[in-house]
Amino acid sequence: MKSVIPDSLFVRLFLLLFVILSVSIFAGREIFIMMGLEHSVPSAHGDPFRLYVILAVRMGAVGLTAWVAARWLSSPIKRMANAAEELGKNLNSQNIEETSGPCEVRQASKVFNQMKTRIQLQMEERNRFLAAVSHDLRTPLTRLKLKAEKINQQKLQADIQEDINEMASIIDTTLDYLRGDERPETECMLDIGALVHSMVEDAEERGESVTVSGSASPIKLQPLAIRRCLGNLIENALRYGGNASIVLGETDNAVVITIQDSGPGIPDDQLESVFAPFYRLDTSRNRNHGGVGLGLSIARDMARKQGGDIALRNAQGGGLIATVSLPKRH
């Protein structure tokens, strides 16, 4: 059976406002009739009490209308906002319901789902392209590596092998960055302190100078993503500062992890620029230290996918401090 309620949100709001205000015009008189005062006061202009009652009734009617209208308007907007937030985290999230609500809401939901489908198709096409490019690039690199092994001069052979390995690293890192969230990771409660301590132990076994102090409560995270985020920051500190000092802490709303090195730091006007993909500094942090300029970009991307962020600042005594803030979600 077809609903008698208008399908359009505009018509619903218009009729609601019209009916409520129309009823409020007669509500004041009915109240006086119920109170037995309809003959005691000749007019609204002659008695402020009657005028105040009528105004109060009308204000109540307008307030009720505004409340209902706000519910009608805010509910679909909130649903769209939640869907957009979920889409930012996971391209394979569920579609919005297209069969409920006024026609404007159903149309917006349908367009949103169509946009999401187009994004998914573009991502699938991009991944196929990346797979083809990866194969095409690795083939000549493999041939070069085999040919380099036949060179008799050991110094020349070592230099060529080093260049080939660097090219392979650039390709791997770039393709990994471009793939993004091809397979979204499931969130779970993670002991961030235990994770950091295990990463420090791994670094110490490699002979790296890494220390950790402090503690933090377990929070809901994507384990592999946050490990990659912190790993990039620790690697960045070791590459440019030779050491990494990690401090765990927390506030009422977030877990805070700081990673400090003893390197030359970054010019203040470039502290935000270094998060851009493939961005390189012209001075101390250059290709001589390795890397392709994606470590900080990937680290911030991973942190933001957890609802957090990364900020950089220079330490007073020298070195760079990276601060990772992760919201507490249980």
C-alpha positions, 0 to 999 in steps of 0.5 A: 500500500502506497504511503499517504506521506509525501515522498519529497522532503521539501513537501514534507517540511512545507506541509509540516510547517503549514499545518503546525502554524495553522493549528497554532493560530486557533490553539490560543483560543481553544486554551482560553475556552478550556480555561473558561476565559473566552468572554472575560478578555475582549481582545488580545490587544487589550490584555497582555496575558492573552497575547503572551499565551498566544505567543507561547503557543505559537513559539511552542508550535514553531519549536516542535516544527523545527525539532521534527524538521531538524530530525528529518534533515540531520538523519540522512546527512549523518548517515551519509557522513558515516558512509563517507568516513567508512569509505575513506577507511575501506573501499569495500564498505557496504553501500548505503540503503537506497530504498528508504527515506524521501526521494532526495535522500534516496537519490543522494544515496544512489549517487553516492553508491555509484560514485563508490562503484566508480572509485572501486573500478578505477582502483581495480584498473590501477592495480592491474596497471601497476601489476603490469608495470611491475612485471615490465620493470623487473624483467630488464632489471633481472637481465641487467643483474645477470649481465653484471655478474659476468663483469670481471672488474669487481669494483665496477661489478659492485657499483652496477649491482648497487645501482640495480638494487637501488632501482629495484628498491625504488620500484618496490617502494613506489609500487607499494605506496601506489597500491595503497589499501588494496586489502584493508586490514581488520582492526583489533585491540593492540598492546602498542607498548608490546609492539614497540618493544618488539620492534626495538628488540629487532633493531638492537639485534641488527646492531642499531642504537634504539631505546624505549621508555614509558608505557601506553594502554592497549587501543584498537588499531590495524597492527600491520599498518601501525607497525609499518608507520612506526617502522618508517619513523624509526628507520628515518631516525636511524638513517639521518640521526644514527639513533632513535629514542622512543617514548610511550605516553598517553592522554585522556583521549590518545596514545602518544609516541615520540621518536627522536634522533640526533641528526641535523633536523629539518628546516622549520619551513619544510617540516610539513613539506617532507610529508609530500610523496617523493619530496627531498631536502637539498641539504643533509637528508638526500639520496646519499642516505638512501630512500626514495622520499616516501617513508614519511608519506606512508607513515602519515597515511598509515597513522591517519587511517587509524584516526591519528596523525604525525607531527614533526618538530626540531629538538632544542639540542638538535635532532628531529622529534616525530610525534604520533598521536593515536586516538583511544578506541575500545 
